[in-house]
Amino acid sequence: MEIHIARAGQVIDQVGLDEARARFASGEFLETDHYWHAGMDAWRALPLLLAAHSKLPFARPVPQPPSLLDRVLGRASETECLARLWDLLAAAPDPSAIAPEALAALDAACRCNVRRRCADTLRRWHEAHVGMVLADGAVSGDERGLIARLAAALGLPADKAGRELDAACLRHHAEQLTLALRDERPTDETIQAIRRIESRLGLPEPALAASRAPVLRAHFEFLLGGKDNPAAALSPAAARALRAYAAGFAFPLDNHPDLAARLAAGESRWQAEHGELPVVECDMILGRGEVCHWTSEAELFQMRRVTVGLTYGGPSVRIPIMRGLSWRMGSYRGMRHTEDRFVSAGQGVVAITNRRVLFNGHLRNVAVKLERVIDITGYKDGFAVDQATGISPCFVVPGDPVVPFRMLNRLCRDAQS
């Protein structure tokens, strides 16, 4: 078979397959050259011809003797059919260029419709070709055409083969995106690297965006701590990187309000522990040099001993008088059972200053000096402040309790150092 070689739109030679392979290996023919032979409807990239002919991505089946059913039906065994079809694929200059006459002759020799009988195996062969095409991380228009024609040659539905190719490309895209996000490279380099990968897959942007969304969300949740670590803090550099990923990959945080809220909370937590503390306005009377760093509405709870039950008993004597009637004599007293519980002491406003924890409530006010704090306990909806003497208050706040908890730890260390 004469193969026409073209370069830059001009035919430069007509050679056989072996000569084309040798001159390509020597560098005389280039990867940018194209080829055509009789029976082809369009020119294709020369590397496709040589790679397809030189190696199939699956081994030749070993022919087995026909089974009893095969002998009754007078047909070849399935492995014999597959081995003959493999020979046709390997001998063709292009796996998709098997002539219809050759396929008809194969069916006649095997006395069955080979492609229909071996449909499951041929589907796996087609998947192996898709994997070979994706080995270099790129799918050109020529390669898409080759895969579609190969599906037709193997008797597979063209639309299904196209969906399988797109699905394989999307899996490759998701894997590469996951690896790139875990790589410790600058954010802009990571975005550019992923964009280069996407440009080589030949997929539409909506499909790529749908593939990126779950990977990016999983990456965001990992860096933001997830549900198992709700107290995670986020440095300014990490927050900038996440926002850059959201912008660079068309992943708007407005469409993911839960992630946006956790991102803002992570920044606030880091700021409370490492950054410059904000100075906020509050309605309480502060001392000279005292500034307020945080304030919020809160409910005050205090530890109190409360009665949880009563029992009665004591020494007594029962004197029977008549049947069904008696007289009891002796003492009869009650015993109180108590335990310590947090009891609400009213609503109000709590503030953290550089010197004290203040609470201005409807029922009572509380002031705890930072140098007298011996322990701070964080809860999922508030925080408790234990002091050396006096009542230790607990505050339930509506917002993120981790910010005041970390801020208070930091201020207490500074006040007691």
PyMOL commands that set and color helices and strands:
alter all, ss='L'
color gray80, all
select helices_A, chain A and resi 17-25+46-54+68-73+78-91+100-110+114-117+119-136+141-153+158-182+187-199+205-223+236-248+253-255+257-273+370-372+402-416
alter helices_A, ss='H'
color red, helices_A
select strands_A, chain A and resi 3-7+10-15+34-36+44-45+292-313+316-322+325-330+333-353+356-361+365-369+373-378+382-387+393-396
alter strands_A, ss='S'
color yellow, strands_A
deselect
rebuild
show_as cartoon
